[in-house]
Amino acid sequence: MLESMISKPRPPRAECSDVANAVLDGVDCVMLSGETAKGDYPVEALAMMHNICKEAESAFFHLKHFEELILHTKKPTGMTHTTAIAAVSATITCRAVAIILITTTGRTARLCSRYRPPVPIITVSRDERISRQLHLHRGIFPVYYPKGRIDEWDVDVEERVQYGVNLGKTRGFIHAGDPLIVITGWKQGAGFTNTMRIVMAS
């Protein structure tokens, strides 16, 4: 997308516009290839792409985009899909700083990402492969949870939620007293996500 940066330290306006328009059009990710694989300015190309994406993202009207997506979503929606929509709506309404999402397959995280919440979606999963795949979706910050399962399922869920919150604090997404949206399932396994709650970070 910044092909001229293979041999030049700065891209032309047209290439910058292409990257910015891709973000405004709602793409999940943008990619560099020759610029970093064989270019003379790989670090500069990455920094330029990062800065353009940040600027474009700051001009993105999340609420309008969310309302348009809801309007064009086929009804009725399933249990997991409805929970994802409710979570993004609550994020906008209560001005939450992050969504903490416990996931097995990544499906709920992808659905949340589709509706473009204006905050990071911190997903906590025991599956390394799922965590890697979720990197490709907009706004998702995947966290691999290495600890084994606890027999008491509700305690296990809370441990993973707190793990995500702690990592969010470490990265500067979350501070004490901030509102958070937490999405979990009502029982263990895939396909049972139907619980959304608003909590304050401690």
Secondary structure as UniProt FT lines:
FT   HELIX           3..6
FT   HELIX           13..24
FT   TURN            25..26
FT   HELIX           34..37
FT   HELIX           42..58
FT   HELIX           62..71
FT   HELIX           79..94
FT   STRAND          98..102
FT   HELIX           107..114
FT   STRAND          121..125
FT   HELIX           128..134
FT   TURN            135..136
FT   TURN            138..139
FT   STRAND          140..144
FT   HELIX           153..170
FT   TURN            171..172
FT   TURN            176..177
FT   STRAND          179..185
FT   TURN            190..191
FT   STRAND          193..200
//
